[in-house]
Amino acid sequence: MDYKAFFADVERWIQAANQAAMQHGMESAAFWQWVADSAGALCRKYGEHRLAILQMMMMVEWLEEVYDKRKAG
């Protein structure tokens, strides 16, 4: 696996997630569908490599934490 390329893709995914959150709002189903679809696509791009799966799971959990903190005020 090309780790440099993978982590560059993760960085781009974070930027895209920020844009999707601004466009749709984190409370929207469209945002979370984008998160699931794009995270899955990134994992498939890297052949379902275990690191890719775990990294994207962590990214989704991070977004969930951000959402929960904002919701709690």
DSSP file (Angstrom, degrees, kcal/mol; ACC not computed):
  #  RESIDUE AA STRUCTURE BP1 BP2  ACC     N-H-->O    O-->H-N    N-H-->O    O-->H-N    TCO  KAPPA ALPHA  PHI   PSI    X-CA   Y-CA   Z-CA
    1    1 A M              0   0    0      0, 0.0     2,-1.2     0, 0.0     3,-0.1   0.000 360.0 360.0 360.0 139.4    0.0    0.0    0.0
    2    2 A D     >  -     0   0    0      1,-0.2     4,-2.5     2,-0.1     5,-0.1  -0.731 360.0-174.9 -86.5  96.0    1.2    3.5   -0.8
    3    3 A Y  H  > S+     0   0    0     -2,-1.2     4,-2.8     1,-0.2     5,-0.3   0.862  79.6  55.0 -64.5 -38.1    0.9    5.1    2.6
    4    4 A K  H  > S+     0   0    0      1,-0.2     4,-1.7     2,-0.2    -1,-0.2   0.934 111.9  44.0 -61.7 -45.4    1.9    8.5    1.4
    5    5 A A  H  > S+     0   0    0      2,-0.2     4,-2.2     1,-0.2    -2,-0.2   0.903 113.1  52.9 -65.1 -41.4   -0.9    8.5   -1.2
    6    6 A F  H  X S+     0   0    0     -4,-2.5     4,-2.3     1,-0.2    -2,-0.2   0.952 110.7  44.4 -60.9 -50.3   -3.4    7.0    1.3
    7    7 A F  H  X S+     0   0    0     -4,-2.8     4,-2.1     1,-0.2    -1,-0.2   0.799 110.7  55.2 -70.0 -26.2   -2.8    9.7    4.0
    8    8 A A  H  X S+     0   0    0     -4,-1.7     4,-2.2    -5,-0.3    -1,-0.2   0.894 108.8  49.0 -66.8 -39.3   -3.0   12.4    1.3
    9    9 A D  H  X S+     0   0    0     -4,-2.2     4,-2.4     2,-0.2    -2,-0.2   0.883 108.9  52.5 -65.4 -38.2   -6.4   11.0    0.3
   10   10 A V  H  X S+     0   0    0     -4,-2.3     4,-2.4     2,-0.2    -2,-0.2   0.920 108.5  50.7 -63.1 -42.6   -7.4   11.0    4.0
   11   11 A E  H  X S+     0   0    0     -4,-2.1     4,-1.9     1,-0.2    -2,-0.2   0.926 111.6  47.1 -60.7 -44.2   -6.4   14.7    4.2
   12   12 A R  H  X S+     0   0    0     -4,-2.2     4,-2.4     1,-0.2    -1,-0.2   0.874 109.5  54.8 -64.4 -36.0   -8.5   15.5    1.1
   13   13 A W  H  X S+     0   0    0     -4,-2.4     4,-2.7     2,-0.2    -2,-0.2   0.907 105.9  51.8 -63.6 -41.7  -11.4   13.5    2.6
   14   14 A I  H  X S+     0   0    0     -4,-2.4     4,-2.2     2,-0.2    -1,-0.2   0.921 110.7  48.0 -61.0 -43.9  -11.3   15.6    5.7
   15   15 A Q  H  X S+     0   0    0     -4,-1.9     4,-1.9     1,-0.2    -1,-0.2   0.916 112.9  48.0 -62.2 -42.5  -11.4   18.8    3.6
   16   16 A A  H  X S+     0   0    0     -4,-2.4     4,-2.8     1,-0.2    -2,-0.2   0.867 108.7  54.6 -66.5 -36.0  -14.3   17.3    1.6
   17   17 A A  H  X S+     0   0    0     -4,-2.7     4,-2.4     2,-0.2    -1,-0.2   0.899 107.1  50.7 -64.1 -40.1  -16.1   16.3    4.9
   18   18 A N  H  X S+     0   0    0     -4,-2.2     4,-1.9     2,-0.2    -1,-0.2   0.911 112.1  47.1 -62.5 -41.8  -15.8   19.9    6.1
   19   19 A Q  H  X S+     0   0    0     -4,-1.9     4,-2.5     2,-0.2    -2,-0.2   0.909 111.9  50.0 -65.7 -42.1  -17.3   21.1    2.8
   20   20 A A  H  X>S+     0   0    0     -4,-2.8     4,-3.0     1,-0.2     5,-0.6   0.880 109.1  52.4 -64.4 -37.7  -20.1   18.5    2.9
   21   21 A A  H  X5S+     0   0    0     -4,-2.4     4,-1.7     1,-0.2    -1,-0.2   0.898 112.0  45.6 -64.7 -40.0  -20.9   19.6    6.5
   22   22 A M  H  <5S+     0   0    0     -4,-1.9    -2,-0.2    -5,-0.2    -1,-0.2   0.886 117.4  44.8 -69.2 -37.6  -21.2   23.2    5.4
   23   23 A Q  H  <5S+     0   0    0     -4,-2.5    -2,-0.2    -5,-0.2    -3,-0.2   0.936 132.5  15.5 -71.7 -47.5  -23.3   22.3    2.4
   24   24 A H  H  <5S-     0   0    0     -4,-3.0    -3,-0.2    -5,-0.2    -2,-0.2   0.736 102.5-118.6-101.0 -27.4  -25.7   19.8    4.0
   25   25 A G    ><< -     0   0    0     -4,-1.7     3,-1.7    -5,-0.6     6,-0.4   0.279  23.9-101.5  87.0 137.5  -25.3   20.4    7.8
   26   26 A M  T 3  S+     0   0    0      1,-0.3    -1,-0.1    -5,-0.2     6,-0.1   0.702 119.5  62.4 -67.0 -18.2  -24.1   17.6   10.1
   27   27 A E  T 3  S+     0   0    0     -6,-0.1    -1,-0.3    -3,-0.1     2,-0.2   0.538  86.7  98.6 -83.2  -5.2  -27.7   17.0   11.2
   28   28 A S  S <> S-     0   0    0     -3,-1.7     4,-1.6     1,-0.1     5,-0.2  -0.540  73.4-136.1 -89.6 148.7  -28.8   16.0    7.7
   29   29 A A  H  > S+     0   0    0      1,-0.2     4,-2.4    -2,-0.2     5,-0.2   0.843 106.0  62.3 -63.7 -34.3  -29.2   12.5    6.3
   30   30 A A  H  > S+     0   0    0      1,-0.2     4,-2.2     2,-0.2    -1,-0.2   0.891 102.3  49.9 -61.2 -39.9  -27.5   13.6    3.1
   31   31 A F  H  > S+     0   0    0     -6,-0.4     4,-2.5     2,-0.2    -1,-0.2   0.954 112.6  45.0 -63.3 -49.5  -24.3   14.5    5.1
   32   32 A W  H  X S+     0   0    0     -4,-1.6     4,-2.3     1,-0.2    -2,-0.2   0.816 111.3  53.6 -68.5 -29.5  -24.1   11.1    6.8
   33   33 A Q  H  X S+     0   0    0     -4,-2.4     4,-2.8     2,-0.2     5,-0.2   0.911 109.1  49.4 -66.9 -41.6  -24.9    9.3    3.6
   34   34 A W  H  X S+     0   0    0     -4,-2.2     4,-3.0    -5,-0.2     5,-0.4   0.929 110.1  51.5 -60.5 -44.7  -22.0   11.2    2.0
   35   35 A V  H  X S+     0   0    0     -4,-2.5     4,-2.4     1,-0.2     5,-0.3   0.948 113.6  43.4 -57.2 -50.9  -19.8   10.2    4.9
   36   36 A A  H  X S+     0   0    0     -4,-2.3     4,-2.2     1,-0.2    -2,-0.2   0.930 117.5  45.2 -62.5 -47.1  -20.7    6.5    4.6
   37   37 A D  H  X S+     0   0    0     -4,-2.8     4,-2.2     1,-0.2    -2,-0.2   0.926 116.8  43.5 -65.1 -45.5  -20.4    6.4    0.8
   38   38 A S  H  X S+     0   0    0     -4,-3.0     4,-2.1    -5,-0.2    -1,-0.2   0.871 113.4  50.6 -72.5 -36.1  -17.1    8.3    0.6
   39   39 A A  H  X S+     0   0    0     -4,-2.4     4,-2.1    -5,-0.4    -1,-0.2   0.923 112.4  48.1 -65.3 -42.6  -15.5    6.4    3.5
   40   40 A G  H  X S+     0   0    0     -4,-2.2     4,-2.5    -5,-0.3    -2,-0.2   0.901 109.9  52.4 -62.4 -41.2  -16.4    3.1    1.8
   41   41 A A  H  X S+     0   0    0     -4,-2.2     4,-2.3     1,-0.2    -1,-0.2   0.894 108.6  50.3 -63.1 -39.9  -15.1    4.3   -1.5
   42   42 A L  H  X S+     0   0    0     -4,-2.1     4,-1.2     2,-0.2    -1,-0.2   0.905 110.2  49.9 -66.2 -40.4  -11.8    5.2    0.0
   43   43 A C  H  <>S+     0   0    0     -4,-2.1     5,-2.7     1,-0.2     6,-0.5   0.925 111.8  48.2 -62.6 -43.8  -11.5    1.8    1.7
   44   44 A R  H ><5S+     0   0    0     -4,-2.5     3,-2.0     1,-0.2    -2,-0.2   0.879 103.9  61.1 -64.1 -37.5  -12.3    0.1   -1.6
   45   45 A K  H 3<5S+     0   0    0     -4,-2.3    -1,-0.2     1,-0.3    -2,-0.2   0.849 108.2  44.9 -57.0 -34.0   -9.7    2.3   -3.4
   46   46 A Y  T ><5S-     0   0    0     -4,-1.2     3,-1.3    -3,-0.4    -1,-0.3   0.002 123.9-102.3-103.2  27.7   -7.1    0.7   -1.1
   47   47 A G  T < 5 -     0   0    0     -3,-2.0    -3,-0.2     1,-0.3    -2,-0.1   0.787  66.7 -68.1  65.0  31.5   -8.3   -2.8   -1.5
   48   48 A E  T 3 <S-     0   0    0     -5,-2.7    -1,-0.3     1,-0.2    -4,-0.1   0.812  77.4-176.1  56.8  30.4  -10.1   -2.9    1.9
   49   49 A H    <>  -     0   0    0     -3,-1.3     4,-2.3    -6,-0.5     3,-0.3  -0.320  33.2-122.0 -57.0 139.1   -6.6   -2.8    3.5
   50   50 A R  H  > S+     0   0    0      1,-0.2     4,-2.7     2,-0.2     5,-0.2   0.867 111.6  53.5 -56.6 -39.6   -7.0   -3.1    7.3
   51   51 A L  H  > S+     0   0    0      1,-0.2     4,-2.8     2,-0.2    -1,-0.2   0.915 108.5  50.1 -62.3 -42.0   -5.3    0.3    7.9
   52   52 A A  H  > S+     0   0    0     -3,-0.3     4,-2.4     2,-0.2     5,-0.2   0.926 112.2  47.4 -62.3 -44.6   -7.7    2.0    5.5
   53   53 A I  H  X S+     0   0    0     -4,-2.3     4,-2.3     2,-0.2    -2,-0.2   0.946 115.1  44.5 -62.4 -49.0  -10.7    0.5    7.2
   54   54 A L  H  X S+     0   0    0     -4,-2.7     4,-2.3     1,-0.2    -2,-0.2   0.893 112.9  51.8 -65.1 -39.3   -9.6    1.4   10.7
   55   55 A Q  H  X S+     0   0    0     -4,-2.8     4,-2.1    -5,-0.2    -1,-0.2   0.928 112.3  45.0 -62.3 -44.8   -8.5    4.9    9.7
   56   56 A M  H  X S+     0   0    0     -4,-2.4     4,-2.3     2,-0.2    -1,-0.2   0.846 110.2  54.4 -72.7 -31.8  -11.9    5.6    8.1
   57   57 A M  H  X S+     0   0    0     -4,-2.3     4,-2.5    -5,-0.2    -1,-0.2   0.926 109.6  48.9 -61.7 -42.7  -13.8    4.1   11.1
   58   58 A M  H  X S+     0   0    0     -4,-2.3     4,-2.3     1,-0.2    -2,-0.2   0.894 109.5  51.8 -63.6 -39.8  -11.8    6.5   13.3
   59   59 A M  H  X S+     0   0    0     -4,-2.1     4,-2.2     2,-0.2    -1,-0.2   0.909 110.4  48.0 -64.4 -41.5  -12.7    9.4   11.0
   60   60 A V  H  X S+     0   0    0     -4,-2.3     4,-2.4     2,-0.2    -2,-0.2   0.919 111.4  50.3 -65.1 -43.0  -16.4    8.6   11.2
   61   61 A E  H  X S+     0   0    0     -4,-2.5     4,-2.3     1,-0.2    -2,-0.2   0.895 108.8  53.1 -61.0 -39.4  -16.2    8.2   15.0
   62   62 A W  H  X S+     0   0    0     -4,-2.3     4,-2.4     2,-0.2    -2,-0.2   0.922 109.0  48.5 -61.3 -45.2  -14.5   11.6   15.1
   63   63 A L  H  X S+     0   0    0     -4,-2.2     4,-2.6     1,-0.2    -2,-0.2   0.894 109.7  52.9 -62.4 -39.3  -17.3   13.2   13.0
   64   64 A E  H  X S+     0   0    0     -4,-2.4     4,-2.7     2,-0.2    -1,-0.2   0.901 109.1  49.6 -62.4 -40.3  -19.8   11.6   15.4
   65   65 A E  H  X S+     0   0    0     -4,-2.3     4,-2.5     2,-0.2    -2,-0.2   0.914 110.5  49.7 -64.7 -42.8  -18.0   13.1   18.4
   66   66 A V  H  X S+     0   0    0     -4,-2.4     4,-2.3     2,-0.2    -2,-0.2   0.935 112.7  48.1 -59.8 -46.1  -18.0   16.5   16.7
   67   67 A Y  H  X S+     0   0    0     -4,-2.6     4,-2.5     1,-0.2    -2,-0.2   0.932 111.7  49.0 -60.1 -47.4  -21.7   16.2   16.0
   68   68 A D  H  X S+     0   0    0     -4,-2.7     4,-2.2     1,-0.2    -1,-0.2   0.894 111.2  49.8 -61.9 -40.9  -22.5   15.1   19.6
   69   69 A K  H  X S+     0   0    0     -4,-2.5     4,-1.0     2,-0.2    -1,-0.2   0.904 112.7  46.6 -65.4 -41.2  -20.5   18.0   21.1
   70   70 A R  H  < S+     0   0    0     -4,-2.3     3,-0.3    -5,-0.2    -2,-0.2   0.898 112.4  50.6 -66.3 -39.4  -22.3   20.5   18.9
   71   71 A K  H  < S+     0   0    0     -4,-2.5    -2,-0.2     1,-0.2    -1,-0.2   0.874 108.7  51.8 -65.7 -37.7  -25.7   19.0   19.7
   72   72 A A  H  <        0   0    0     -4,-2.2    -1,-0.2    -5,-0.2    -2,-0.2   0.710 360.0 360.0 -73.6 -19.9  -25.0   19.1   23.4
   73   73 A G     <        0   0    0     -4,-1.0    -3,-0.2    -3,-0.3    -2,-0.1   0.453 360.0 360.0  94.5 360.0  -24.1   22.8   23.1
